[in-house]
């Protein structure tokens, strides 16, 4: 659709002032036009998503033989047809390790190995659509060949079981980032959900430096503010937040406060914005808290499980929702505080139970890019958010690793 705007031109003649009214055509694009522009852009740069939990979702459903991502999987947020429709160029698949493995069941390291194995097998099952990648150059090569890169990120530093040897072997298996903690603190790093104020221990700082030497990205999603700050002051390479949003807009401990965003700017890292409604919308976050409190009161009053379930159903009918526009607001806030070079996307699809309206699954990434274009972002800037910043961080980490290995083999 095109619109017309009446403009006034003022020209200076030699004898008199001439005022001319001119009709200046301005282009007013429709939502479909912005989406088409977004898709055109995503054909030139790989969109890189920092966090997708499909490996654990597949594991929970009985493994790869029970779930065929090659066909539509409406109960999941991810499948190959929708990854292709969403123009996803590279995906960090989460090798998520539950903190309960610290207490019982398979050892955390074994659980992580099994998740990594699942990513390799998932990727090799769809050879025409996907290919493994461990470097920025491989991501670019796969993209040129029309394939989605599969990258591995371990979620939870308990996976290394306090062993730098295990960390080094995870690196050799192609792991490209490790989230230092999950919901529970370790003795060397503190989780965002912990009330303790401590950050990285001396061993925790050693882990960060060893990750730098290996070229593994240090992921600060899930850690507390002190651990974020300690890691940013320790790391010699840019860090990432693989799936976190801005705390100034939604006051959740999993989000990144402005004071840390400023350190990320100095570090040249990236914050990959999470789509989890409770991290995106302050109303949803407050609502989630109030439901937890109301549930605790019901339990304390002796309400049985059927009564609690009925109450929850009634409350949920009036629950607020997050939107795609609010995700774009987080992107714009982080841009304002940390700069355009520190932005990325980290959906958390299939690791979240609710989704923002308009960002329901992996096919919707172009809609988010279209929203930024609609807000007046340049093509160069949306390319950075989509993937160029993350590619730059991968490459810088690779360069730092080469330098550090010169002196520390
Ligand atoms: Zn997570």
Boltz pocket constraint, residues with backbone or C-beta under 6 A from the ligand:
constraints:
  - pocket:
      binder: B
      contacts: [[A, 155], [A, 222], [A, 243], [A, 351]]
      max_distance: 6.0
